[in-house]
Amino acid sequence: MRNREIEEKKTKQIVIDIGYHQMIRILAAKRSMTIKTLVEGLIADEVAKENMQ
């Protein structure tokens, strides 16, 4: 039997300051999207900018 803790996961968790979390939660609500969708979009935009330079 395989241990569930060892399974390869396709996601990672990060720890952020509570203030940033609140700002992100409010912005996500204003845009009618989930926090995950908002953060992934922001990260994708920044990575795209870096790759264009």
TORVO-845467 format. One record per residue: y, z, x of N, C-alpha, C, O in turn; residue number from 0; residue in one letter. Coordinates in steps of 0.2 Angstrom, whole numbers, plus 5000, padded with zeros to 4 digits. Layout:
BEGIN
<bati><n_yy>Y</n_yy><n_zz>Z</n_zz><n_xx>X</n_xx><ca_yy>Y</ca_yy><ca_zz>Z</ca_zz><ca_xx>X</ca_xx><c_yy>Y</c_yy><c_zz>Z</c_zz><c_xx>X</c_xx><o_yy>Y</o_yy><o_zz>Z</o_zz><o_xx>X</o_xx><k>NUM</k><r>A</r></bati>
...
END
This chain:
BEGIN
<bati><n_yy>4994</n_yy><n_zz>5000</n_zz><n_xx>5004</n_xx><ca_yy>5000</ca_yy><ca_zz>5000</ca_zz><ca_xx>5000</ca_xx><c_yy>5006</c_yy><c_zz>5000</c_zz><c_xx>5004</c_xx><o_yy>5007</o_yy><o_zz>5004</o_zz><o_xx>5009</o_xx><k>0</k><r>M</r></bati>
<bati><n_yy>5011</n_yy><n_zz>4996</n_zz><n_xx>5003</n_xx><ca_yy>5017</ca_yy><ca_zz>4995</ca_zz><ca_xx>5007</ca_xx><c_yy>5022</c_yy><c_zz>5000</c_zz><c_xx>5005</c_xx><o_yy>5023</o_yy><o_zz>5001</o_zz><o_xx>4999</o_xx><k>1</k><r>R</r></bati>
<bati><n_yy>5025</n_yy><n_zz>5003</n_zz><n_xx>5009</n_xx><ca_yy>5031</ca_yy><ca_zz>5008</ca_zz><ca_xx>5008</ca_xx><c_yy>5037</c_yy><c_zz>5005</c_zz><c_xx>5005</c_xx><o_yy>5039</o_yy><o_zz>5000</o_zz><o_xx>5008</o_xx><k>2</k><r>N</r></bati>
<bati><n_yy>5040</n_yy><n_zz>5007</n_zz><n_xx>5000</n_xx><ca_yy>5046</ca_yy><ca_zz>5003</ca_zz><ca_xx>4997</ca_xx><c_yy>5052</c_yy><c_zz>5004</c_zz><c_xx>5001</c_xx><o_yy>5056</o_yy><o_zz>5000</o_zz><o_xx>5001</o_xx><k>3</k><r>R</r></bati>
<bati><n_yy>5052</n_yy><n_zz>5009</n_zz><n_xx>5005</n_xx><ca_yy>5058</ca_yy><ca_zz>5010</ca_zz><ca_xx>5010</ca_xx><c_yy>5058</c_yy><c_zz>5005</c_zz><c_xx>5015</c_xx><o_yy>5063</o_yy><o_zz>5004</o_zz><o_xx>5018</o_xx><k>4</k><r>E</r></bati>
<bati><n_yy>5052</n_yy><n_zz>5002</n_zz><n_xx>5017</n_xx><ca_yy>5052</ca_yy><ca_zz>4997</ca_zz><ca_xx>5023</ca_xx><c_yy>5053</c_yy><c_zz>4990</c_zz><c_xx>5020</c_xx><o_yy>5054</o_yy><o_zz>4986</o_zz><o_xx>5025</o_xx><k>5</k><r>I</r></bati>
<bati><n_yy>5053</n_yy><n_zz>4989</n_zz><n_xx>5014</n_xx><ca_yy>5054</ca_yy><ca_zz>4982</ca_zz><ca_xx>5011</ca_xx><c_yy>5060</c_yy><c_zz>4979</c_zz><c_xx>5014</c_xx><o_yy>5065</o_yy><o_zz>4982</o_zz><o_xx>5014</o_xx><k>6</k><r>E</r></bati>
<bati><n_yy>5060</n_yy><n_zz>4973</n_zz><n_xx>5016</n_xx><ca_yy>5066</ca_yy><ca_zz>4969</ca_zz><ca_xx>5018</ca_xx><c_yy>5071</c_yy><c_zz>4968</c_zz><c_xx>5012</c_xx><o_yy>5068</o_yy><o_zz>4965</o_zz><o_xx>5007</o_xx><k>7</k><r>E</r></bati>
<bati><n_yy>5077</n_yy><n_zz>4970</n_zz><n_xx>5012</n_xx><ca_yy>5082</ca_yy><ca_zz>4970</ca_zz><ca_xx>5007</ca_xx><c_yy>5086</c_yy><c_zz>4964</c_zz><c_xx>5009</c_xx><o_yy>5088</o_yy><o_zz>4962</o_zz><o_xx>5014</o_xx><k>8</k><r>K</r></bati>
<bati><n_yy>5089</n_yy><n_zz>4961</n_zz><n_xx>5003</n_xx><ca_yy>5093</ca_yy><ca_zz>4955</ca_zz><ca_xx>5004</ca_xx><c_yy>5101</c_yy><c_zz>4957</c_zz><c_xx>5003</c_xx><o_yy>5105</o_yy><o_zz>4953</o_zz><o_xx>5004</o_xx><k>9</k><r>K</r></bati>
<bati><n_yy>5102</n_yy><n_zz>4964</n_zz><n_xx>5002</n_xx><ca_yy>5108</ca_yy><ca_zz>4966</ca_zz><ca_xx>5002</ca_xx><c_yy>5109</c_yy><c_zz>4972</c_zz><c_xx>5006</c_xx><o_yy>5105</o_yy><o_zz>4975</o_zz><o_xx>5009</o_xx><k>10</k><r>T</r></bati>
<bati><n_yy>5116</n_yy><n_zz>4974</n_zz><n_xx>5008</n_xx><ca_yy>5117</ca_yy><ca_zz>4979</ca_zz><ca_xx>5012</ca_xx><c_yy>5123</c_yy><c_zz>4983</c_zz><c_xx>5008</c_xx><o_yy>5126</o_yy><o_zz>4981</o_zz><o_xx>5004</o_xx><k>11</k><r>K</r></bati>
<bati><n_yy>5123</n_yy><n_zz>4990</n_zz><n_xx>5010</n_xx><ca_yy>5128</ca_yy><ca_zz>4994</ca_zz><ca_xx>5007</ca_xx><c_yy>5133</c_yy><c_zz>4996</c_zz><c_xx>5012</c_xx><o_yy>5131</o_yy><o_zz>4997</o_zz><o_xx>5018</o_xx><k>12</k><r>Q</r></bati>
<bati><n_yy>5139</n_yy><n_zz>4997</n_zz><n_xx>5011</n_xx><ca_yy>5144</ca_yy><ca_zz>4999</ca_zz><ca_xx>5015</ca_xx><c_yy>5148</c_yy><c_zz>5005</c_zz><c_xx>5012</c_xx><o_yy>5148</o_yy><o_zz>5006</o_zz><o_xx>5006</o_xx><k>13</k><r>I</r></bati>
<bati><n_yy>5151</n_yy><n_zz>5009</n_zz><n_xx>5016</n_xx><ca_yy>5155</ca_yy><ca_zz>5015</ca_zz><ca_xx>5014</ca_xx><c_yy>5162</c_yy><c_zz>5013</c_zz><c_xx>5015</c_xx><o_yy>5164</o_yy><o_zz>5012</o_zz><o_xx>5020</o_xx><k>14</k><r>V</r></bati>
<bati><n_yy>5166</n_yy><n_zz>5014</n_zz><n_xx>5009</n_xx><ca_yy>5173</ca_yy><ca_zz>5013</ca_zz><ca_xx>5010</ca_xx><c_yy>5177</c_yy><c_zz>5019</c_zz><c_xx>5007</c_xx><o_yy>5174</o_yy><o_zz>5023</o_zz><o_xx>5003</o_xx><k>15</k><r>I</r></bati>
<bati><n_yy>5183</n_yy><n_zz>5019</n_zz><n_xx>5009</n_xx><ca_yy>5187</ca_yy><ca_zz>5025</ca_zz><ca_xx>5007</ca_xx><c_yy>5188</c_yy><c_zz>5025</c_zz><c_xx>4999</c_xx><o_yy>5188</o_yy><o_zz>5019</o_zz><o_xx>4996</o_xx><k>16</k><r>D</r></bati>
<bati><n_yy>5188</n_yy><n_zz>5030</n_zz><n_xx>4996</n_xx><ca_yy>5189</ca_yy><ca_zz>5031</ca_zz><ca_xx>4989</ca_xx><c_yy>5195</c_yy><c_zz>5027</c_zz><c_xx>4986</c_xx><o_yy>5195</o_yy><o_zz>5024</o_zz><o_xx>4981</o_xx><k>17</k><r>I</r></bati>
<bati><n_yy>5201</n_yy><n_zz>5027</n_zz><n_xx>4990</n_xx><ca_yy>5207</ca_yy><ca_zz>5024</ca_zz><ca_xx>4988</ca_xx><c_yy>5206</c_yy><c_zz>5017</c_zz><c_xx>4987</c_xx><o_yy>5208</o_yy><o_zz>5013</o_zz><o_xx>4983</o_xx><k>18</k><r>G</r></bati>
<bati><n_yy>5202</n_yy><n_zz>5014</n_zz><n_xx>4992</n_xx><ca_yy>5201</ca_yy><ca_zz>5006</ca_zz><ca_xx>4992</ca_xx><c_yy>5196</c_yy><c_zz>5005</c_zz><c_xx>4986</c_xx><o_yy>5197</o_yy><o_zz>5000</o_zz><o_xx>4983</o_xx><k>19</k><r>Y</r></bati>
<bati><n_yy>5192</n_yy><n_zz>5009</n_zz><n_xx>4985</n_xx><ca_yy>5187</ca_yy><ca_zz>5008</ca_zz><ca_xx>4979</ca_xx><c_yy>5191</c_yy><c_zz>5008</c_zz><c_xx>4973</c_xx><o_yy>5189</o_yy><o_zz>5004</o_zz><o_xx>4968</o_xx><k>20</k><r>H</r></bati>
<bati><n_yy>5195</n_yy><n_zz>5012</n_zz><n_xx>4972</n_xx><ca_yy>5199</ca_yy><ca_zz>5013</ca_zz><ca_xx>4966</ca_xx><c_yy>5204</c_yy><c_zz>5006</c_zz><c_xx>4965</c_xx><o_yy>5204</o_yy><o_zz>5004</o_zz><o_xx>4959</o_xx><k>21</k><r>Q</r></bati>
<bati><n_yy>5207</n_yy><n_zz>5004</n_zz><n_xx>4970</n_xx><ca_yy>5211</ca_yy><ca_zz>4998</ca_zz><ca_xx>4970</ca_xx><c_yy>5206</c_yy><c_zz>4992</c_zz><c_xx>4968</c_xx><o_yy>5208</o_yy><o_zz>4988</o_zz><o_xx>4964</o_xx><k>22</k><r>M</r></bati>
<bati><n_yy>5201</n_yy><n_zz>4992</n_zz><n_xx>4971</n_xx><ca_yy>5196</ca_yy><ca_zz>4986</ca_zz><ca_xx>4970</ca_xx><c_yy>5194</c_yy><c_zz>4986</c_zz><c_xx>4963</c_xx><o_yy>5193</o_yy><o_zz>4981</o_zz><o_xx>4960</o_xx><k>23</k><r>I</r></bati>
<bati><n_yy>5192</n_yy><n_zz>4992</n_zz><n_xx>4960</n_xx><ca_yy>5190</ca_yy><ca_zz>4993</ca_zz><ca_xx>4954</ca_xx><c_yy>5195</c_yy><c_zz>4990</c_zz><c_xx>4949</c_xx><o_yy>5193</o_yy><o_zz>4987</o_zz><o_xx>4944</o_xx><k>24</k><r>R</r></bati>
<bati><n_yy>5201</n_yy><n_zz>4992</n_zz><n_xx>4950</n_xx><ca_yy>5207</ca_yy><ca_zz>4990</ca_zz><ca_xx>4945</ca_xx><c_yy>5208</c_yy><c_zz>4983</c_zz><c_xx>4946</c_xx><o_yy>5208</o_yy><o_zz>4980</o_zz><o_xx>4940</o_xx><k>25</k><r>I</r></bati>
<bati><n_yy>5208</n_yy><n_zz>4980</n_zz><n_xx>4952</n_xx><ca_yy>5209</ca_yy><ca_zz>4973</ca_zz><ca_xx>4952</ca_xx><c_yy>5203</c_yy><c_zz>4969</c_zz><c_xx>4949</c_xx><o_yy>5204</o_yy><o_zz>4964</o_zz><o_xx>4946</o_xx><k>26</k><r>L</r></bati>
<bati><n_yy>5197</n_yy><n_zz>4971</n_zz><n_xx>4950</n_xx><ca_yy>5191</ca_yy><ca_zz>4968</ca_zz><ca_xx>4947</ca_xx><c_yy>5192</c_yy><c_zz>4968</c_zz><c_xx>4939</c_xx><o_yy>5190</o_yy><o_zz>4963</o_zz><o_xx>4936</o_xx><k>27</k><r>A</r></bati>
<bati><n_yy>5194</n_yy><n_zz>4974</n_zz><n_xx>4936</n_xx><ca_yy>5195</ca_yy><ca_zz>4975</ca_zz><ca_xx>4929</ca_xx><c_yy>5200</c_yy><c_zz>4970</c_zz><c_xx>4927</c_xx><o_yy>5199</o_yy><o_zz>4967</o_zz><o_xx>4921</o_xx><k>28</k><r>A</r></bati>
<bati><n_yy>5206</n_yy><n_zz>4969</n_zz><n_xx>4930</n_xx><ca_yy>5211</ca_yy><ca_zz>4965</ca_zz><ca_xx>4928</ca_xx><c_yy>5209</c_yy><c_zz>4958</c_zz><c_xx>4928</c_xx><o_yy>5211</o_yy><o_zz>4954</o_zz><o_xx>4924</o_xx><k>29</k><r>K</r></bati>
<bati><n_yy>5204</n_yy><n_zz>4956</n_zz><n_xx>4933</n_xx><ca_yy>5202</ca_yy><ca_zz>4949</ca_zz><ca_xx>4933</ca_xx><c_yy>5195</c_yy><c_zz>4948</c_zz><c_xx>4929</c_xx><o_yy>5192</o_yy><o_zz>4943</o_zz><o_xx>4929</o_xx><k>30</k><r>R</r></bati>
<bati><n_yy>5193</n_yy><n_zz>4953</n_zz><n_xx>4925</n_xx><ca_yy>5187</ca_yy><ca_zz>4953</ca_zz><ca_xx>4921</ca_xx><c_yy>5181</c_yy><c_zz>4951</c_zz><c_xx>4925</c_xx><o_yy>5177</o_yy><o_zz>4946</o_zz><o_xx>4923</o_xx><k>31</k><r>S</r></bati>
<bati><n_yy>5180</n_yy><n_zz>4954</n_zz><n_xx>4931</n_xx><ca_yy>5174</ca_yy><ca_zz>4952</ca_zz><ca_xx>4935</ca_xx><c_yy>5171</c_yy><c_zz>4959</c_zz><c_xx>4938</c_xx><o_yy>5175</o_yy><o_zz>4964</o_zz><o_xx>4937</o_xx><k>32</k><r>M</r></bati>
<bati><n_yy>5165</n_yy><n_zz>4958</n_zz><n_xx>4940</n_xx><ca_yy>5162</ca_yy><ca_zz>4964</ca_zz><ca_xx>4943</ca_xx><c_yy>5165</c_yy><c_zz>4966</c_zz><c_xx>4950</c_xx><o_yy>5168</o_yy><o_zz>4961</o_zz><o_xx>4953</o_xx><k>33</k><r>T</r></bati>
<bati><n_yy>5165</n_yy><n_zz>4972</n_zz><n_xx>4953</n_xx><ca_yy>5167</ca_yy><ca_zz>4974</ca_zz><ca_xx>4959</ca_xx><c_yy>5163</c_yy><c_zz>4969</c_zz><c_xx>4964</c_xx><o_yy>5166</o_yy><o_zz>4967</o_zz><o_xx>4969</o_xx><k>34</k><r>I</r></bati>
<bati><n_yy>5157</n_yy><n_zz>4968</n_zz><n_xx>4963</n_xx><ca_yy>5153</ca_yy><ca_zz>4964</ca_zz><ca_xx>4968</ca_xx><c_yy>5155</c_yy><c_zz>4957</c_zz><c_xx>4969</c_xx><o_yy>5156</o_yy><o_zz>4955</o_zz><o_xx>4974</o_xx><k>35</k><r>K</r></bati>
<bati><n_yy>5157</n_yy><n_zz>4954</n_zz><n_xx>4963</n_xx><ca_yy>5159</ca_yy><ca_zz>4947</ca_zz><ca_xx>4963</ca_xx><c_yy>5166</c_yy><c_zz>4947</c_zz><c_xx>4966</c_xx><o_yy>5167</o_yy><o_zz>4942</o_zz><o_xx>4970</o_xx><k>36</k><r>T</r></bati>
<bati><n_yy>5170</n_yy><n_zz>4951</n_zz><n_xx>4965</n_xx><ca_yy>5177</ca_yy><ca_zz>4951</ca_zz><ca_xx>4968</ca_xx><c_yy>5176</c_yy><c_zz>4952</c_zz><c_xx>4976</c_xx><o_yy>5179</o_yy><o_zz>4948</o_zz><o_xx>4979</o_xx><k>37</k><r>L</r></bati>
<bati><n_yy>5173</n_yy><n_zz>4957</n_zz><n_xx>4978</n_xx><ca_yy>5172</ca_yy><ca_zz>4958</ca_zz><ca_xx>4985</ca_xx><c_yy>5169</c_yy><c_zz>4953</c_zz><c_xx>4989</c_xx><o_yy>5171</o_yy><o_zz>4951</o_zz><o_xx>4994</o_xx><k>38</k><r>V</r></bati>
<bati><n_yy>5163</n_yy><n_zz>4950</n_zz><n_xx>4986</n_xx><ca_yy>5160</ca_yy><ca_zz>4944</ca_zz><ca_xx>4989</ca_xx><c_yy>5165</c_yy><c_zz>4938</c_zz><c_xx>4989</c_xx><o_yy>5165</o_yy><o_zz>4935</o_zz><o_xx>4994</o_xx><k>39</k><r>E</r></bati>
<bati><n_yy>5169</n_yy><n_zz>4937</n_zz><n_xx>4984</n_xx><ca_yy>5174</ca_yy><ca_zz>4932</ca_zz><ca_xx>4984</ca_xx><c_yy>5179</c_yy><c_zz>4933</c_zz><c_xx>4990</c_xx><o_yy>5181</o_yy><o_zz>4928</o_zz><o_xx>4993</o_xx><k>40</k><r>G</r></bati>
<bati><n_yy>5181</n_yy><n_zz>4939</n_zz><n_xx>4990</n_xx><ca_yy>5186</ca_yy><ca_zz>4940</ca_zz><ca_xx>4996</ca_xx><c_yy>5184</c_yy><c_zz>4940</c_zz><c_xx>5003</c_xx><o_yy>5187</o_yy><o_zz>4937</o_zz><o_xx>5007</o_xx><k>41</k><r>L</r></bati>
<bati><n_yy>5178</n_yy><n_zz>4942</n_zz><n_xx>5004</n_xx><ca_yy>5174</ca_yy><ca_zz>4941</ca_zz><ca_xx>5010</ca_xx><c_yy>5173</c_yy><c_zz>4933</c_zz><c_xx>5012</c_xx><o_yy>5175</o_yy><o_zz>4931</o_zz><o_xx>5017</o_xx><k>42</k><r>I</r></bati>
<bati><n_yy>5171</n_yy><n_zz>4930</n_zz><n_xx>5007</n_xx><ca_yy>5170</ca_yy><ca_zz>4923</ca_zz><ca_xx>5008</ca_xx><c_yy>5176</c_yy><c_zz>4919</c_zz><c_xx>5010</c_xx><o_yy>5176</o_yy><o_zz>4915</o_zz><o_xx>5014</o_xx><k>43</k><r>A</r></bati>
<bati><n_yy>5182</n_yy><n_zz>4921</n_zz><n_xx>5006</n_xx><ca_yy>5188</ca_yy><ca_zz>4918</ca_zz><ca_xx>5008</ca_xx><c_yy>5190</c_yy><c_zz>4919</c_zz><c_xx>5015</c_xx><o_yy>5193</o_yy><o_zz>4915</o_zz><o_xx>5018</o_xx><k>44</k><r>D</r></bati>
<bati><n_yy>5190</n_yy><n_zz>4925</n_zz><n_xx>5017</n_xx><ca_yy>5192</ca_yy><ca_zz>4927</ca_zz><ca_xx>5024</ca_xx><c_yy>5187</c_yy><c_zz>4924</c_zz><c_xx>5029</c_xx><o_yy>5190</o_yy><o_zz>4922</o_zz><o_xx>5034</o_xx><k>45</k><r>E</r></bati>
<bati><n_yy>5181</n_yy><n_zz>4923</n_zz><n_xx>5028</n_xx><ca_yy>5176</ca_yy><ca_zz>4920</ca_zz><ca_xx>5033</ca_xx><c_yy>5178</c_yy><c_zz>4913</c_zz><c_xx>5033</c_xx><o_yy>5178</o_yy><o_zz>4910</o_zz><o_xx>5038</o_xx><k>46</k><r>V</r></bati>
<bati><n_yy>5180</n_yy><n_zz>4910</n_zz><n_xx>5027</n_xx><ca_yy>5181</ca_yy><ca_zz>4903</ca_zz><ca_xx>5027</ca_xx><c_yy>5188</c_yy><c_zz>4901</c_zz><c_xx>5031</c_xx><o_yy>5188</o_yy><o_zz>4897</o_zz><o_xx>5035</o_xx><k>47</k><r>A</r></bati>
<bati><n_yy>5193</n_yy><n_zz>4906</n_zz><n_xx>5031</n_xx><ca_yy>5199</ca_yy><ca_zz>4905</ca_zz><ca_xx>5035</ca_xx><c_yy>5198</c_yy><c_zz>4906</c_zz><c_xx>5042</c_xx><o_yy>5200</o_yy><o_zz>4902</o_zz><o_xx>5046</o_xx><k>48</k><r>K</r></bati>
<bati><n_yy>5193</n_yy><n_zz>4910</n_zz><n_xx>5044</n_xx><ca_yy>5192</ca_yy><ca_zz>4911</ca_zz><ca_xx>5051</ca_xx><c_yy>5188</c_yy><c_zz>4905</c_zz><c_xx>5054</c_xx><o_yy>5189</o_yy><o_zz>4903</o_zz><o_xx>5059</o_xx><k>49</k><r>E</r></bati>
<bati><n_yy>5184</n_yy><n_zz>4902</n_zz><n_xx>5050</n_xx><ca_yy>5180</ca_yy><ca_zz>4896</ca_zz><ca_xx>5052</ca_xx><c_yy>5184</c_yy><c_zz>4890</c_zz><c_xx>5053</c_xx><o_yy>5183</o_yy><o_zz>4886</o_zz><o_xx>5056</o_xx><k>50</k><r>N</r></bati>
<bati><n_yy>5190</n_yy><n_zz>4890</n_zz><n_xx>5049</n_xx><ca_yy>5195</ca_yy><ca_zz>4884</ca_zz><ca_xx>5049</ca_xx><c_yy>5199</c_yy><c_zz>4885</c_zz><c_xx>5055</c_xx><o_yy>5202</o_yy><o_zz>4880</o_zz><o_xx>5057</o_xx><k>51</k><r>M</r></bati>
<bati><n_yy>5200</n_yy><n_zz>4890</n_zz><n_xx>5059</n_xx><ca_yy>5204</ca_yy><ca_zz>4891</ca_zz><ca_xx>5064</ca_xx><c_yy>5201</c_yy><c_zz>4889</c_zz><c_xx>5071</c_xx><o_yy>5204</o_yy><o_zz>4889</o_zz><o_xx>5076</o_xx><k>52</k><r>Q</r></bati>
END
